[in-house]
Amino acid sequence: MTTFIIRRILISIPVFLGITFIVFVFIALAPGDASSAFVRPEFAADPVAIAKVRERLGLDQPLPIRYIRWLGAALTGELGYRIDTGVAIADDVWRTLKNSAILMGTALIFGLLVGVPLGVLSAVRQYSKLDFLLTGITFLGISIPSFLLGLGGLWLLGLQLDLIPIGGMTTVGKENDFFDFLRHLALPALILGFGYAATFLRYTRASMLEVINSDYIATARAKGLPNRIVINRHAFRNALIPIITILALSLPELIGGAVVTEQVFTWPGMGQSLVDGVGNRDFYLIMGITLVLAFVVLLANLIADVAYGFADPRIRRS
């Protein structure tokens, strides 16, 4: 397993560099650049003023040189500064990363704790009234967009019933109030968690049904093992592979997967920061967020591969 992990890490290095280079090229080839944000409107048509700004920002250099300079600075932790606020991008990325991780992490944990057990229960009681009810809820959770649920929740709970704040992470003057923070976190986390729960429920049910109908499960029951042991120890463990895959695919969403929800609830996360970067054509902010996203995606895949080995010893031996 150690050799496997080392090999995957070594493979991830060129993949990581390839991701950053491709994104760098695509952003550089897009129309417009950050120089437009620095040129006053009356000088927007002045090529001399634009050329000076591009020279100061290093945008006049050839693309390979610009990438090598950016990569060298990024490896030292220097990602530049935001165009709109002047804040160091490394500090801004770290701040928004924590905010997004809190929101999406809470939603993901809620989805796991609710969706996986209900998926097992739905599979065990296949074609029962409970199974049909949970299946219907699953389709609702997958089909309804999170922003629509968010707007509905804000209208009902925030405006009509005045039970929750309608935006932000904290109330002005209560930045250190933990309970006020929980009130702001509750609705967006529950809405995102509902979507996660529906997804995990669906895949857990499908995976459990496939395993439950296997010959070795029938053999375990024929030996007289209690149904609880058959389900928890034999069936559920062998049904973990698809669940681990879905979980690994969900981990990168901890960073920037709640772009729309963060906009609806004005949650100061990385998704909202990415939207700001695209709107301002902030090249280095977009690249800083891409750097973090690429790392998290590769890390999630590595964690998934290791988890496969623990869930199924056959994978580890192979």
N, C-alpha and C positions, 0 to 999 in steps of 0.2 A: 504493500500500500504506500509506503514511503517513497519508493522508486516511482510509482505511478504519479504521486502528487508532484514530485520534483519535475518529472517529464512534462506534466500539464502546465506547470508554472513556466518552464522554459519555452513551451510552445506558445504560451499566452503573450510573451514579450513581443515577438514580431507581429502577432495579431493586434496587440494594443497599439503599436506604432503604425500599423496599416490603417486602423480605424481613424486615428488622429490625422494622418496624412490625407486620407480621402475626404474627411469632413473639412479639413483646412482648404483643400483645393476647391471643393464645392462652394464654400463660403466666399472664397476669393474670386470665383468666376461669376458669382451672383451680381446683378446690376447694382451700382452704387456702393459706397463704402462709408466708413466712419468720418471721413473728411467733411461730409455734408453737415454733420452735427456741429462742427467747429466754425464753419464759415457763416458770417452774419448774412441775413437775407439780401441786403443791398449789394453784397459781394459774391452772391451765389453763382452769378454768370461770369465772374472774373477768373479766367484760367490761371493767372499768375497767383492769386490768393489761394486757389484750390491746390496748385502745385506746391506752394510753400507748406500748406497744412499736410499734404500727403508726404512730403519730404520729412517733416517733423515727426510724423507718425510711422515712418518707415515703410509706407505703402508704395513708394516708388521703386523699391528693390525687386529683383526677380523673385518669383514665387519659391523656388527651392531655398534661396538664402533666407527669405522671410520665415519659412517653416523651420529651418535649422536654428535660427535665432530664437524663435518662439519655443521650440523644444528644449533648447539648452537652458533658457530662462525658466521654463516650466519644471524641469528636473531639479532646479534649485528652489522651487516654491514661489518664484516670481511670475505672476500671471498678468501683471499690468494693473491698470486702474479703470474704473467704470467711467464712461463718457459723461453720463448725466449727473453723477454725484461726486466723482473724484475719489470714491472709496476704493481701497485696494481690493482687487477682484478675489484674491485668496481669502481675505477676511469676509467679504460678502458671500462667497460660495460656502464657506464654513458656517456662517450664520443661517443662510437659507437652507443649507443641507440639514442642519439640526431641526429646523422648523418643519421641513417636509418629512423627515424621518419620524418625528413625533406623531404627525398626523397620519401618515401612511402606515407607520408601524402599529399604531393603535388600531387602525382599521383592519390591518392584516391579521393581527392577533385575534381580534373579534371574529373575523371571518373563519379562521382556523378553529377556534374554540366552539363556534356554533355550527359551521358547515360540515366539518368532518364527522362529529358524532351523529348529526342528523342524517348525513349520507349513509352511515353504517346502519342506523335505525331504519331508514327507508328501504335499504336493500334487504335487510333481514325480514321486514314485513312487506315484501313485494306484493303489489296489487291490492293492498289494504286501503281503507279510507285515508289513513295517515300517509301512506305512500303517495296517493293521488294529491292530497293536500300539499305535501312538501314539494312534489313535482311542479304543481301549479305555482307555488311561491318561487321556486327556482326559475321558472321561465319569466316570471315578472321581474325578478332581480337582474336577470341577464338582459332583458329586453328594454327596460326603462332606463334612459340615460341618467347619469348621476346628477347632471346639472338641472334636469327637470325635477328630480326629487329634491335637490337643494333649494330651488326656487319655491317649490311647494312648501317645504319645511320652514323656510324663512317667512313666507306669508302667513302660515298657520301658527307656528310656535313663536315666531319673533314679533310679527306685527299684530296679529289678532289676539293671541293669548299672552304675549309679552313674558314668555317663560325663559327665553334665551336671548343673548345678544345677536345682532344681525350681521356682524362682521368683525374681522380682526382677530388677534390672539388674546388681547387683554383690554380692559377698560382703562381709559386715561385716568391716571392717578392711582391705579390698582395694579401696577406692573408686577409687584411681588406677591400678589394675592393668589395663592394656589387654587382656591375654589373658584375664583373668577376665571382663571385660565381653563379649568375643567368645564365651566359653563360655555366658554367659547369653543372648546374642543369637541364637545359632546355631539352636536348635530352633524358637522362635516365628517367626523370619524364614523358615526353610525351609518350615514348614507353611503360612504365608501365601503364600510364593513359589510353592509347588506349585499352589495355587489360581489364582494369577495366570498361571503358565506354562500351565496347562490352558486357561484362557480365551483367552490370546493364541494358543496353538497352534490352537485351534478356529477362531477368526476369521481367522487368517492363512491357514490351509489353504483355507477357503471362499472368501476373497478371491482367493487365488492361482489356484484352479481356475477361477474366473470369468474372470480375465484370460488365463490360459494358453490357454483355448479361444477367445479372440478372433481376429478375422481378421488384425489387424495383427501378432500374434505369429506366426501361420502365414506371413505375408509376410516377416517378419524371418528366420524359419528357411529359407524358400525362397530368400532371397538368399545363403544360405551362412554366416550369422553363427554363431559357436560357441554352443553351448547355454548356456555359462556367461554370456556377454554377454547373450543373449536373456533369461535368467532374472533376472540381477542388475540389468541396466541398464534393460530395458524392462518386464518383467513385474512385478518387485517394486516398482518406483517407482509404477506405476499401481495396485498393490494396497495402497498405504499408507493410503488415505483411511479405510477401516474400522478399521485398526489405530490410526491417530491418534485416531479417535473413542473407541475403547475406552480408550486411554491417557488421554485428557482426562477421561473419566468416572471413571477410577481415581485421578486426582490428588487430588480432595477426600478420598479415603479415607486419604491420608497424614496427615490430621488426626484424624479420629475414626472411621475405618472398622474398627478392630480392637477394638471394645468388648468382644466376647466373649473374644477371644484375650488381651487385656490382663487380663481378669478371671481367666482360667485360669492365666496365668503371672505374675499379680500384677505386671504391667509398669506402672510409674507414668506412663502416657500420658494423652492428652486424653480418650480414650474412658472410661477409669476415672474421671477427674475429672468427666466429664459424668454418669456414673452416681451419683457422690457428690452432685453438685448436685441431681439429680432426687430422690434419697432424702431430702436435707435441705431440699428446697423452696427451695434457694438461688437466688432469682430472678436476681440479678446475675451469679452464676457461669454460669448457663445462657445468659444474654444475652451474656456475654463470649465464650463458646465459639461461640455462634451468629454473632457478629460476625466471628470468624476464619473460620468455615466458609463464610459467605456470600462473603467476600472471595476465598477460595481457589476456590470454585466459579466465580465470575465470571472470575477470572484464568485458570483452566483452560480455560474456553470461549474466552477471547481468544487464548490460546496455540494452541488447536486451530484456530481460524479462520486465524491467521497461518501455521500449519504446513500447512493445506490449500493456501494460496497458493503455498508453496514446492514442495509435492509435485506440484501440478497447476497449471501456468501459466494454464490456461483459467479457473480460479477467480479468479486474481489479475487477469486482464484484465477479467473481468466486473464 
